Amino acid sequence: MLETSARLLRLLSLLQTAREWPGTELAERLGVSGRTVRNDIDRLRELGYPVDATRGPAGGYRLAAGTAMPPLLLDDEEAVAVTIALRTVAQGALSGMEETSLRALAKLEQVLPARLRRRVQTLQTYTVPVPADQPRPAVDADVLTVLTAACRDRERLRFDYRAHDGSASRRVSEPHRVVSWGRRWYLVAWDVERGDWRTFRVDRIQPRTPTGPRFAPRELPDGGDAATYVARRVSAAGWRHRARVTVHAPAEAVAERINPAVGVVEALDDSTCVLDTGADSVETLGVYLGMLGHDFDVTGPPELLAHLRELARRYDRSTPVS
């Protein structure tokens, strides 16, 4: 059970999350009784924190909007998580933010208790990042702020966009989400003039302000999952080899074994589906198909068929009849 002072900080931290907390859930999180939660709420009010309470089955506690909070109100796990995140960005996870992250990290580590500094330093010493195979494209933090704010406020966004071939265009969009995938950031948005969903690399976007009028949100394909939408389209755009494979298994069973970045599964009937997949090499495609765990039929491309036949011969040679 948490000591009283630590428990009050933990309670205050939970109430900061801008949601309403049922008393029973707070009691479970803190490992105390409902009565103790009520007493702690009273202590917070005595300290000047306006905690609102609503009665009834759907009632609970929440911190009044606009409440001034003491600086760096983080519990142990939160402090370590923030420190690790800042260090990751400082190592180049978000291009253009390295110096800013180092400054913030230095300030944070100065106020961490000794026990937490030791945990963070241990993580730093005994973890090694894998170097990127190529430099990450620079992403302006101010651009990210503009894009995410437009997503939040559901306001049309105008921006200049530089395509892969260097051509420039001006876009009018209804921004939906910003997705970090691989080494890059992408904006998922409805392209107003083209009447379709698009993904845009954030490092190629130059927003034009002010933003436009508000819009009613649309339903994103792929079940509304922006990460899946980006993974499928970004992967497909870079495939050198593509294949449509008939798999003799229900679509649900195949989808459980296939990462969205590998391909799209479409049901044909209750026991058969099609996998639309691709990769940079036929060798990688062979690995994907070998991991399906079900029988399948491949009709092309010819180089994939040749590779699979060679694999079949190789596997056959590796298992001599006893």
Steps between C-alpha positions, in 0.01 A plus 500: 500500500632844416592736784263794546716771334591279205139388467378861486747575220386188316134598546569852376687359201199283408261792534717702261404277208188707421257212549250412770612224734247282685593467866521122469754525218713749694492268801615208284779703339628620838447174685284657772138506609232731367495681831873571474446643151231734635732610782782563252267705279417712805874549568557618143216749537655627823825553308313716251436256215137531379386141453147476361281203590181372339261252659323200352606181321684698230650747745856549610777749567685735272729800535334830408613641166775760510646382828859610551723202569840484672792448259613150405224306671614157384504169680805272468381309194391818321832675568701207364271470196536870416877484542531197272276667240709817502822300469356305206412821320842646582657199327323593178155340518352836398729697273542864586412450868831360627635819658166597652460152646849509650424831674173367641673175603772688688239700693297190582796294620603782735177469697467122497555330835822298524316167481338600169821641354662164567219318316524736203881482485485120511261497206726740313814295566364157417281574199644563155298655215531346155643764263265605223599372156448850366443847649149575618326778311480817707156571647425847634337485845297812417357324194403200714327737741299665222398164350393341829309813601310494170419131558377577851291803400373337177600800291586487133870532434664660198862415431767491232622148430817376334460156340766230469596617151545858622179637347306747714127532553260677730257282693179559690435223750291385793770370736426184696812373679878536505675161500860416584601197290854379460734795463233739374188690604185500286183706491185301424243734347207526262618681186211736426581567133576135417209364702698219663716409798871571472817463704753784495854495633521766768855603405363602157213710636508877538174608670321818399326690775244583610321167487165473326145434619402206718391177337298194596736204550491220243542129561852386422542170308655196672253521786612847601852387593734773373815299578377203295399731215846658486685169539317345207540790264856591584610139468317448171653816354849359550440141380710386204315169472128443553289186514138403552494168680194280555517356851288197596399630840248747645598864465489545878756223553738643241464857628611385845834388350556794266629840608310780321831612350533162327176509305122520486277198557167481313244224563373298202274270701493342846806283433704691239655845473742703289819654634615807306864526602837623384863559595831629372613147408342167408703345783310713751171406334596135541550556872157665531329211323686243707367661817134477395459154653240408233495366144505765229502543120731743321458597134772765472715688449731259313806581711307411817384171348859414408618583851230287664585204273867530597399518868290184457796316347733624772265393779452164331876444484532593867267221614629175347275198527626265774 
